Amino acid sequence: MKQEFYTLATFEFVADVQIIKGKLESEGIPVFLRDENTLNSDPLISSAIGGVKLQVYTIDKEKALKVYNEVRSYAIDDDGNPIVCPNCKAQQSEVYYDRKGIFYKLFPFFEKRKYKCLKCNMITRP
């Protein structure tokens, strides 16, 4: 039987994903880290390949999302306060990059940081 994967999240560094990987595995969910070995051998190319991808089987998607949402960390401002969505007032935002255009794909560090609300999907700037 063919197994399909669902990318639960992406992380810039391999070390960032290890705690969530351990939590998911402790809940009985098989976890796969795509591009882990590539980034272990050369961490400077993380932006170029999109970081390490935390993947689970599609059949485990809902259970994995529930566990992940319990332990994930959300974006905070310079004072340590959660970023508040101006649309729905939720405090569940993540850093977001479009990477549209060849320039930002080649030089992703020049793109301005934005935040994406996980409740209403609105994208805002700080």
N, C-alpha and C positions, 0 to 999 in steps of 0.2 A: 504494500500500500504506500502510495506516495505521500510524504509528509510535507506540508507547506509551513512556512515560517511567517510570523508577525513581528515586525520591529517595534518593540515596546518603547525604546528610547535610544538616543545616541549621546555619547559622552566624549569630551575632548581627550581625556586621558584614561588609560586602562585602570589605574588605581581608583578612579572615581566610581567605577561600576561595581567594584568587588563587594561592597556591603549589600547592595541591592541584589546582586547575583546570589549571595549567600542566603539572604532572606527568602528569595523565591525558591531556591533549592530546599530550604528547610521546610517549606510548605508543600514539597513534593512536585514542584514544577521544574521540568528539565529546561535548562538555560544554555544558550549558545552565544558566544561573543564573536561576532564577525569582525575581522581585521585586527583582532587582538594581537596576534603574533607579529603582524606587520608593524604595528605601533610600538610593540615591545622592542623591536629591532631598530626603529627609527621614529621616535616620538615627534620629531619636528614636522613630519608630513601629515599630522593629524587633521589640520584644516583642509589640506588638499584632498584627502580621501573621505572627509566627513566624519572623522572620529571613529570610535569603536561602537558597534551597534549591538544592543542587547536584544536578542531574539528569543522567542518562545514558539512552540508549536501553535498553529492557529486554533486547534481545539482547546488549548489552555489560555487563550487570549483573555477572556472575561475574568477568570480567576487571577491571572497575572496582573491585569489592570487594577483590580481591587486591592491586591497586596501592594503594588507599586504606588498607588495613590495614597496609601496609608503612611508610607515611609519616605516619600519623595520630598525634596526641599524646593521651595519656591523662591523666586527672585526677590531680592531685597535692595533697598536704596543704600546710599553711602552712610546713612545713620543707623542701619540695621533694621529699618522698618519694612514690612512687606509692601511690595508695589501694589497699589490699588487701581483696579480697572476703572476708568472714567465712565464707562458705559453701564456696567452692571454692579460696580462697587465690590466685586469679588477680590479676594487677596490671594488668588492662585494664578500667578503669571510666571512665565519662563522667558529667559532671554531668547530672542528670535533674530535670525539673519535671513534675508531674502536670497542673497547670492545670485541676484539676477545680473545678467551681463557678463561678458568675458573678463572684464577688469576685476570684478569682485570674486570671480571664480579663481583667478590667478593670484590675486592679492586680497584675501578675505579679511585681513586685519585692518584694512582701510574702511570697511563698511561700518557705519554708525550702528550702535546697539539699539535694538528695539525690544519691546516686550509683547508677548502674545498671551492674552487671557485664555485660560483653559476652560472657562465656563461659556463665554460668548464668542471666542475666537477673534476678538478685536485686537488689532495690532496698534500699539502706541509707541511714542518716543518718550524718553525720560524728560 
